[in-house]
């Protein structure tokens, strides 16, 4: 199995977190939607730092 690069890992983490946040928001679970949106923001910030380092 191939190892994910750190960049690819953060990109997938952000996408998955945003999808879950959207789903939970539609289900009315605002607290969990907010938590997942915060996870996505952390992943996006990490991705931004990776891009700056390269």
SEGU-830760 format. One record per atom (N, C-alpha, C, O): y, z, x. Coordinates in nm, 3 decimals. Layout:
BEGIN
yy zz xx
Y Z X
...
***
This chain:
BEGIN
yy zz xx
-0.118 0.000 0.084
0.000 0.000 0.000
0.124 0.000 0.088
0.133 0.076 0.185
0.220 -0.085 0.055
0.343 -0.091 0.132
0.430 0.030 0.105
0.434 0.083 -0.006
0.500 0.072 0.208
0.596 0.181 0.190
0.726 0.123 0.136
0.770 0.015 0.176
0.787 0.196 0.044
0.917 0.157 -0.005
1.022 0.191 0.099
1.015 0.296 0.163
1.118 0.105 0.114
1.231 0.141 0.199
1.314 0.243 0.122
1.306 0.253 -0.001
1.394 0.317 0.194
1.478 0.418 0.129
1.572 0.352 0.028
1.596 0.406 -0.080
1.625 0.237 0.064
1.716 0.165 -0.025
1.645 0.125 -0.154
1.698 0.145 -0.264
1.528 0.069 -0.142
1.452 0.026 -0.259
1.414 0.145 -0.346
1.419 0.137 -0.468
1.376 0.255 -0.282
1.341 0.376 -0.355
1.460 0.424 -0.439
1.443 0.454 -0.558
1.577 0.432 -0.380
1.695 0.480 -0.452
1.734 0.385 -0.565
1.777 0.428 -0.672
1.717 0.256 -0.540
1.749 0.157 -0.644
1.657 0.176 -0.765
1.703 0.178 -0.879
1.527 0.188 -0.740
1.432 0.210 -0.850
1.457 0.343 -0.921
1.447 0.351 -1.043
1.488 0.446 -0.843
1.516 0.578 -0.903
1.636 0.570 -0.996
1.634 0.628 -1.104
1.739 0.498 -0.956
1.858 0.484 -1.040
1.825 0.408 -1.168
1.866 0.448 -1.277
1.752 0.300 -1.155
1.717 0.218 -1.273
1.632 0.298 -1.371
1.659 0.298 -1.492
1.532 0.366 -1.321
1.444 0.445 -1.408
1.522 0.557 -1.476
1.506 0.582 -1.596
1.606 0.626 -1.399
1.685 0.734 -1.457
1.779 0.684 -1.566
1.794 0.749 -1.669
1.841 0.569 -1.544
1.931 0.513 -1.646
1.854 0.471 -1.771
1.902 0.489 -1.883
1.737 0.415 -1.752
1.656 0.376 -1.868
1.614 0.498 -1.951
1.621 0.496 -2.073
1.572 0.603 -1.882
1.533 0.725 -1.953
1.654 0.788 -2.021
1.644 0.835 -2.134
1.769 0.788 -1.953
1.890 0.843 -2.013
1.925 0.769 -2.142
1.959 0.832 -2.242
1.917 0.638 -2.139
1.948 0.558 -2.258
1.850 0.588 -2.371
1.889 0.602 -2.487
1.721 0.597 -2.336
1.620 0.627 -2.437
1.642 0.764 -2.499
1.636 0.779 -2.621
1.668 0.863 -2.416
1.690 0.999 -2.467
1.818 1.009 -2.549
1.823 1.083 -2.647
1.920 0.935 -2.511
2.043 0.932 -2.589
2.016 0.875 -2.728
2.066 0.927 -2.827
1.939 0.768 -2.735
1.904 0.709 -2.864
1.819 0.802 -2.948
1.823 0.797 -3.071
1.741 0.889 -2.883
1.658 0.986 -2.954
1.738 1.110 -2.995
1.688 1.195 -3.068
1.862 1.119 -2.947
1.947 1.232 -2.983
1.940 1.350 -2.888
2.000 1.453 -2.915
1.866 1.336 -2.778
1.853 1.444 -2.680
1.963 1.428 -2.574
1.939 1.376 -2.466
2.081 1.474 -2.608
2.198 1.454 -2.522
2.185 1.529 -2.391
2.225 1.478 -2.286
2.130 1.649 -2.393
2.116 1.727 -2.270
2.028 1.656 -2.168
2.063 1.646 -2.051
1.914 1.606 -2.212
1.825 1.535 -2.120
1.886 1.401 -2.078
1.870 1.360 -1.963
1.954 1.335 -2.169
2.021 1.209 -2.134
2.125 1.234 -2.024
2.135 1.156 -1.930
2.201 1.340 -2.037
2.302 1.373 -1.937
2.237 1.407 -1.803
2.284 1.364 -1.698
2.129 1.483 -1.807
2.058 1.519 -1.684
2.009 1.393 -1.612
2.024 1.381 -1.490
1.950 1.301 -1.686
1.900 1.177 -1.624
2.013 1.089 -1.574
1.999 1.022 -1.472
2.125 1.088 -1.645
2.241 1.011 -1.598
2.293 1.070 -1.467
2.333 0.995 -1.377
2.292 1.202 -1.454
2.332 1.267 -1.329
2.236 1.231 -1.216
2.278 1.211 -1.102
2.107 1.224 -1.247
2.009 1.181 -1.146
2.039 1.038 -1.099
2.031 1.008 -0.980
2.075 0.953 -1.194
2.107 0.814 -1.160
2.230 0.808 -1.069
2.233 0.731 -0.973
2.329 0.889 -1.099
2.450 0.891 -1.017
2.417 0.937 -0.875
2.469 0.881 -0.778
2.332 1.038 -0.861
2.291 1.084 -0.727
2.221 0.971 -0.650
2.246 0.952 -0.531
2.134 0.898 -0.718
2.065 0.788 -0.652
2.162 0.677 -0.613
2.150 0.618 -0.506
2.257 0.649 -0.699
2.356 0.545 -0.668
2.445 0.586 -0.551
2.480 0.502 -0.468
2.481 0.714 -0.545
2.560 0.761 -0.431
2.479 0.752 -0.302
2.532 0.713 -0.198
2.351 0.786 -0.308
2.265 0.774 -0.190
2.252 0.628 -0.149
2.254 0.597 -0.029
2.240 0.540 -0.244
2.233 0.396 -0.215
2.362 0.348 -0.149
2.359 0.267 -0.056
2.474 0.398 -0.198
2.603 0.362 -0.140
2.612 0.408 0.005
2.663 0.336 0.091
2.563 0.528 0.034
2.564 0.580 0.170
2.473 0.497 0.261
2.506 0.472 0.377
2.360 0.456 0.209
2.267 0.373 0.288
2.334 0.241 0.323
2.324 0.193 0.436
2.403 0.183 0.226
2.472 0.055 0.250
2.582 0.070 0.354
2.602 -0.018 0.438
2.655 0.182 0.349
2.761 0.207 0.446
2.705 0.223 0.587
2.766 0.180 0.685
2.587 0.285 0.597
2.526 0.310 0.727
2.476 0.181 0.793
2.465 0.173 0.915
2.446 0.082 0.712
2.395 -0.045 0.767
2.504 -0.134 0.802
2.481 -0.245 0.850
***
